[in-house]
Amino acid sequence: MLLNERDTDEGLLVSVCDPDVLGETFENGAVSLTVDPDFYDGPEATETEVLDSLARCSTANIVGTEAVALAVEHGFVDEDNVLELDGTRHAQLLWL
């Protein structure tokens, strides 16, 4: 998985994606998602590193079958809140 962390005024913003979806665009009806390398590209990360980032973030954007499955498996994202987009999965995480 590719992991990108950014410190913002609102806290840590994390983006995670499967490497094979980087640069791709996915659609489902009126919803369109481009996995923009400027936002999602980052170093390869282990599952442990991704989970650590998700635990520390304020907000996360997660794209790809593997990345979303990891977030769901570890309770960061509820399966009911996952979007299916043209062959991949997308979820957002916001800690309040």
N, C-alpha and C positions, 0 to 999 in steps of 0.2 A: 504494500500500500504506500501511497505517496502522502506525506504529511507536511502541512504548512501551518506555522503558528505566527500570529501577528498580535502585538500588543496595541490595543486601542484605548481611547478614553473610557470606553464602556467595559473594558476587561479584555481577556484573551480570546481572540477569534481564531478558531481552528478549522481548517479545511482538510478533508481526507478523501482520497479517491483510489479506486483500483487503477493500476497503470494503464490497462487496456481501454479505459474510457476517456483518458486525457485528450482533449482537443475535439471530442465527439459532441454532436448535438442529438438530443433525444426529445421526442414529442409524445404527447397523449392528449388528443383533442386540442383545446386552446392553450394547454400548458407546454412550454418549450424550455429546455435546459441545455445550455452549452457549458461543457466542462472546460472552461477557459484556463489555459496554462498559466496566465498571469495570476490567477487566483488559486488554482488547485495544485500547481506543480510544486514539488518540494522533494526533499530527500526520501529515499526508501525507508520505511519504518517497520519495526517489528510490531506484532500484536500488542506486546507489553507497552511499547512507546505510544502507540495510538490510544490505548486505554488510559494511560497516564495523562495524555493531553486532554482527552474527553473529560476526565475527572477534574481537571484544573481550569477548563475553559468557561467562559461566560456564554459563548455562542459557538455552534459548530454546524458546518455544512458537510454532508457525507454522501458520496455518490459511488455506486458500484455494488455489485452483488456481495462481494466478500466484505467490503468495508461496512455496509449497512448490516449485514448478518452479524458481524462482530459487535456492533453497537446494540443491536437488539438482544443478542445472547447475554450481554453483560448488563442489561437493564438501563442503558442510556436512552434508548428509543423504544417506544411501544410499537409493536408490529402494526397495529391499526392506524398508525400515523405515517406509515411508509408509502410513498408514491411509486407506482409502477410506470415507468416512462420508456416505451419503445424498446423493451429488452433489458433495461437496467433498473436500478432502484435508487431512490433519493430520499434522504431524511434531513431534517433540521432539528437542532437541539438548542434550547434556550433555557438557561437556568434563571429563575426569578428569585 
